[in-house]
């Protein structure tokens, strides 16, 4: 069975604060030219996309330098619900969700899973796509991202990303005052050349294990790329 886990690329779609707006408009038309083409203007991190190490690390690999086979994943769905807005996901909470409470106390004992190379984290925030609340998603602490790094697994998220996103209003800023600066979760994963897939959708009803394909465009010196993210599993 297959399921599309990606957001449609369309004019006016939500983007990370400060990123370029997306527009998709006709260029040539059947009526005027006898064929149809369109012009797409977008940032490299619009919609469902992958981050290359170059995204947050100046010397990191670019998306065109990464072997395309690295974007075909043996994924495990990790249900972290229920979560509060802007709730930090700790290493202990992640370990508990993985059913590995012992390693929540002693991370060095974490055995990992040799059959998995991507953890798809279901926060439930996909349902807020298009609303201001989508910015107020839960996020991975640096320790939780480091745990993923130590397990040798990347992450897929149903949010703007594994780090906090700037708030929509000044009122919310107080809530976010104790959040980390910068991109510590991104850095922990990307420094180890581990993948990050963002803005996933359609995670409800997926099996606990599946294949995920998220092939980027071959953008020269690209720091990331939109993808068509597709889950596959046996029916």
N, C-alpha and C positions, 0 to 999 in steps of 0.2 A: 504494500500500500504506500501511497505517496501523499504528502500534504505540503502545501505552500506555506511557509512560515514568514514570508516577507511582506513588507508594506508596499503598496502600489506607489510608483513614482509619478507624482502629479503636481500640477501647478498649485502653489499655496500650501503644500503639505507642511506639517510641523518640522522644524529643524532645531538643532541645538542652538541655544542663545548665542547670537553673534555670527553664526554660520550663514553662508549665502542663501538667499531665498531660491526656491526651485521653481522653474517655469518650463512647461512643455507646450509648445505652440506649433501650429502648422507652418511649414515653409513653402513647399510646393503642394498644389492641390490637383485633384483629378480634373476639375472644371477648367483650371487655367493652364495646366501643364501636361495633363494626361497621366500623371502618376502622383503619388503622395510621399512626401518626406516631412520630417518635423525637426524643430530645433529644440535641443535640451540644454538648459543651463542649470547647473547643480554644483554643490560642493562635493567633495570626495567622501563626506561622512553623512550624506543624506539618507534617510530611510534606513532600511535594514542593510547593514554594511559590516565589513571587517576592518579592523585596525591593523596596520603594519607597524613594526617597531619604530619606524621613522616618525610615527604620529607624535610621540612624546619624547623620543630619544634622538638627539641630533645626529648621532652616528649609527642609528639602528638601520636594519635592512628595509629597503623599499618594497612595495607590494609586488613589483615586477621581478624582484630578486628572490622571492620566496617560491619554493617548489610548489607547483599547483596541487600536488598530491597532499600537501599539508592542509588543504581546505576541504578534504573529505574526512569526516570525523566519525569515530565510534563514540556516540554521545550517551550520557546518562542524564535523565531528568531529575532535578532536585527540587522538591516542592518545599518552599520556605514559608508559605502562607500559614497564618495571617501575619501581616507586617503593618506597622504604622508608617505614616508619612515620614520620610527622611530617617528611618530607623537604620542604625548601623548593623550590618550582618557580621557578627564576630566569628573568629575561628572556631570557637566552641559551638556556636549555633550551627555553623556549617557542618562541623563534625557530627553533631547530633542528627541533623537532617540526613546525613549519609549513613546513619545507623552505626556510627563508630565513636560511641561516647568515651571509650577509654582514651582514644587519641585526642579527644577534646581537652583532656587534662595533660597528657604527655604527647605533644605533637611529634616528637622524635619517633614515636612508635607507630605512626601512621603508615599502614602497609600499602596504601594506594590500590589501584585496580588496573592490572595490566591490560584489560580489555577496553579501557575507556581513555580517551584523550581530550574530551571536552565535557565539562559540566554545564548543563543548560539550567540556569537558575530561574525558577518560576516564582516571581514576586507577586503576581496579580496586577501589576501596574499597566499591562498592555490595555486594560479596559479603559484607561484614562487618556489614551492617544487622542490628541487634538484639543485637550483641555489643559488649563494652566497647571492642574494638579499633576500632570504627567511629569513636570519638573521635580516634584517633591517625592521622588522615588527613593526606596531604600538603597543602600550602597554597601559595598564591601569595605571592611576595615583593611588597613594595610596588612595586619596579621592574617586575616582571612585570605587575602590575595597571595601572601607569602606561603600560606599553607597549600594553596592550589599549585603554586610554583614548585614547592617541595614534592608534591605528588606528581608533578610533570603533566598537569592538565591545564588547558585553557578554559575560558568561560564564555558562555553565551548568555545574554540577558534580555529580558523583555522591557528594557528601560533605555534611556539615553546612554547609559554607560555604567561601569562598575564604581566610578567615583561620584560624589555629589554633583548635582547640576545647580547652577545659580537659581535662586528663588525668583518667582514672578513678581513679587511685591516687596516693598520695604518692610511691611509688617512681618513677613515671613523671615526676614533676615535675622531677627533675634533667635528664632528657632534654630537657624543654621550656624550660629556663632561658634559653637563648639566643634564644628565639622573640620576635617583636615583641609589644609591648603594644598594647592597643586593637584597632582594626579598620582598619588602614591600607589593605588591599586593598578592603574594602567602600567606604571613604571615597573612594579614588581613582576608582572606577567610579561610585558614586552621585552624587558631586559633579558629574559630567559627564552626569547623567541617563541613564546606561547601565544596562541591566537585569542582574540577577543571579537565576538560577534555581538552586535548591538541592535536594539529595536526589533527583536523577534516578536512574533505574534502567533496565535493559534496553538498555544502550548497545551490547552485543556484537552484531555482525552488522549494525549500521546502515551505510548507505553513507556515504561521506565528506561528501556534501552532501545536505541534506534540509530540509524545512520543519518548524518546531517551533511548535506552538500552546500557549500557557500563559496562558490568560485568568484573571485573578483575580476574586474576588467584588468587588462594588462597595461596599467597606466605607468608610463615611464617616470621613474623616481617618485611614484605615488606613495602617499602616507596612509592611504586607505582606499576603499572602493565600495560603492553599492554592490549588492549581491542579490541573486535569486536564491534564497535559502529554502531548501527542500528537505523534508524528513522522509525517510524510507524505512519501513519495517514489514515483517511478515504478518499477513492478515490472519 
